[in-house]
Amino acid sequence: MERNLTHIALFAALIAVLGLIPRIDLAAGVPITAQSLGIMLCGTVLGAKRGALAVLLFLALVAAGLPLLSGGRGGLGVFAGPSVGFLVGFPIAAFAAGWIMERTTLSPGTAATAASIIGGIGVLYLFGISGMALNLGLSLTEASFLGMAFLPGDVLKAVVAGLITQSLARMRPASLLSRA
């Protein structure tokens, strides 16, 4: 139990640290950040439940006002902006990536890349694009077009998540809780 709590807290901190990398703001008001890499890693390394819990802890800290999102944003106001769909989708994306990791027999790197693409991109975009459409008064098609600006960077992050997960599996197999 203590080990699980430590891992959950560590990965919530990882997401926060990835927010220190300078963000790039799009015209729609949704920033491109490295934090989605942390969401992917929560699922691929911790598994579905622990990964989602790590993201929920991170979001609780953000809601409490800590400036942990990229650009030093925090507080309840961020849950009313154009990126709310992405924030709501974070724990679900981590859960989906972890669920896939737990159930596939592919090599850890391949499984993590696939899980990151399906969960960390597919599931996250489902929520993020819907949130952009609602908050910005756009059609789903228009919001999808805006959301495609994130795709090249997110595919790169999915590959990096696969490489990191593969490295962890090689160096310390027991650290890959999604496969325990």
N, C-alpha and C positions, 0 to 999 in steps of 0.2 A: 504494500500500500504506500509506504513512504517513498519507495523508488518511483512509483507511478506519479505521485504528486511532484516529485523533483523533476521528472521528465516533462510533465505538463507545464510547470513553471519555467523551466529552461527554454522550452519551445515558444512560450508566450514572450519571453525575453528576446528570443531570436527574431521573432516578427517585429518587435519594437526596434531592435538594432537595425534591421533592414530598412526601417523607416528613416534612418539617419542619412541614407544615400539620397542625394538631392533628387527631388521629384521633377518631372516635366509635366507642366499643365497643358491640357488640351483646351481647345476653344470652348468645349461643352462644360468645362469646369471639373472634369474627372481627371485626376492626375495619373500619370504612369509612374509606378513605384516598384521597388524591389520586394515589397512586402508579400506579393502574391507567391514569390518563391518560397517564403516561409510557410505560407498556407499549404503549398504542395508538399513541402518537407514534413510538415506536421502529420499529414496523412501517410506518406510513404515510409516514414521512419517509425512513428508512434502507433500507427494503425487507426482504425475508424473512430473508436470511442475516445481514446486518449488524445488523438489529433484534434477532434472536434472540441474536446474540453479545453485544450490549450488555446484554441482560437477564441472560444467563449470567454476564457479568462482574460485574454488580451482585449476583447471588445468590452468587457466589464470595466477594465481599467480605463479604456478610452471614454466610456460613458461616464465614469466617475470624474472625468475632467483632466486626466493625465494627457499631456501632449505627445502621444505615442505614434500617431499617424504621420505619414511623411509631411514634411513642412511644419511640424510641430502642432498639428491640429489635434484637438480632443474636445470632450464635452458632448452633451446631448445634441448640440446643433449640427454636428457632422452627420447625424442620423436623419436629417431633414434636407440634406443637399443632394445633388445629382449622383453622388457615389453611394447612396444608401443601399441600392440593390447589390452592389459589390460587397458592402459590409455585411449585409444580411446573408449573402451567399458564401462568405468566407467559411463558417463552420460546416456548412453543408458540403462545400467543395472538399474540405479536408476530410470529412467523413467518407465521401464518395471515393476519394483517392485511397484512403486507408482500407476501405471495404474491398476495393479491387486488389490491392496488395495482399490482403489476407487470403484471398480466394484463388489467386492465380499461381500456376506452377512455373511460370516463365522465370528466367534469371532475374535477380533483384534489379539490375540496371534497366533491363527491358521492361519489366513489370512497372517499375517506378516511372519511367518515361511515359508509358501508356496510361498509367493511373493519373499522372499529372496532366496529360492532355485531356483525358476524359473528365476527371473531376476538377482539376485546377483550371482548366480552360472551359470545357463544355458546360459543366454545371455552373461554374462561376459566371460565365457569360449569360446563361439563361436568366439568372437573377439580376446581374448587373445591367444588361441591356433593357430588361423590363423596368427596372428602377429608373434608368435614364429616360425611357419613353414617358413614364408617368410624371417624373419631376420636371422634365423639360417641355412637356406637351408635344412630344413627337410621336409619329407613328412607329410601330415596331421596325418597319423597314428603314426609316430614317435613323433610328437609334442603333440598329444593327450596322448600318453604314459607318456611323461614328465609332462604334465598338470595334470595328475591324482595324482601327488604328493601333489597337493594343496587341493584335494577333502576332505579328513577327516577334516582338519582345517576349510575349508569353510562351511562344513555342521554344524560344531560346531558354527561357527559365525552366520549362519542362525538361529539356535536355540536360540542363545543369542539375536539376533535381534528380534525374536518373543517374547521372555520373556521381553525385555526392552519395546517393543511396547505395550505389554499387561499391563505392570506395569503403563506406561503412561496413557493408556486408563482408568485404574482403578482410579489412583490418580487425574488426570486432564484430563477428557475426551475432553475438548476444545483444549488441546495441540496437539491432534492427527489430524492434518490438512488434512491428507489423507482421513479422514472420515467426514470432515466438509461439 
